[in-house]
């Protein structure tokens, strides 16, 4: 009787170990599907979306346009204008995929003339837009980039109220899934208002611009709010000395910070927290 009890106890212990191993050792479906790598925290960064050039010594992370080639030996982010057309490229899109106002006029980004909003308001249109933008993401992976930076996530703020942020998030989720399927990490570009949704959408890190600036209608810079959402998984690009100073004073060595000229000119001005 005692031997039988020990035998039963032994089988139960073995079963418990097997079950525990099953829960611990096997990755979740999302983990198994993506072998993405995140940018090195606080790594020296260069923003080269205006055109590629040889990075300075010590640079660890570079962002380049999807038409460019990755920088050898560095962490490479692939820039894609995913929510708007490139300047002068509206004719490359089907007419029904471009956002129009009540008068049938294309909705233009007034901050960047020649860039027009993509219409992400329906499942069908989001899927059609993804055919082109998803192809760019696939190209990024084929070229050897490590991550994707889909720009103009905040286009709904310039859409004359025509695009609801919920539709922008649905489209962003399609981009996240496409990037992860190619083992690419994916960034949220700016769009502080939606930073709280980043984790649920599967966004991996952030690329933000001028979070060290105190805007006229604000009382504080945005860096602390982005940091609260992303921690050191963020990269900040400043375009002014004042913004760089404020960002570096609070976050040097915490996340990546660089200053570029607003046109991101190839071989143009570049400052960091250590060279300002």
Buried (B, 14 or more C-beta within 10 A) or exposed (E): EEEEEEEEEEEEEEEEEEEEEEEEEEEEEEEEEBEBEBBBBBBBBBBBBBEBBEBEEEBBBBBBBBEBEBBEEBBBBBBBBBBBBBEEEBEEBEEEBBBBEEEEEEBBBEEBEEBBBBBBBEEEBBEBBBEBBBEBBBBBBEBEBBBBBBBBBBBBBBBEEBBEBEBBBBBBBBBBBBBBBBEBBBBBBBBBEBBEBBEEBBBBBBBBBBBBBBEEEEEEBBBEBBBEBBEBBBBBBBBEEEBBBBBBEBBBEBBBBBBBEEEBBEEBEBBBBEEE
